Amino acid sequence: MEALAWLVPLILVVAIFVVGVRALLSSRRSGEPLICTTCGAQTDMPQSKTRGSFAIEIVLWLAFVIPGLLYSLWRQSTRQKVCPSCGNATLIVANTPDGRKRAARFSEGKS
């Protein structure tokens, strides 16, 4: 049992690291207005979507430290901004030529 005494502090340090990284990456407000190329919704506060399962992440952390760490890192690296209206990851900056063209097309009622 004493051989595993280092495991609890290691898990705590990694958990604090993961929570800190999530806090840094979760700033919701985008610097520029975005437009969804699928539904035409415009926003400056996109939602964040992470691939994978939180339940699987917890099980891997409880069962095995290294696979849990790798899975957590993979989940964080696949995080992407999605449209708050339709949930698709097809956001582009609205202040670009393509963004303005799409905004005009959606305002006319065409898709």
Secondary structure, DSSP 8 states (H G I E B T S, - for coil): -GGGTTHHHHHHHHHHHHHHHHHHHT----SS-EEETTT--EESS-EEE--S-HHHHHHHHHH-HHHHHHHHHHHHHT-EEE-TTT--S-EEETTSHHHHHHHHHHHTT--
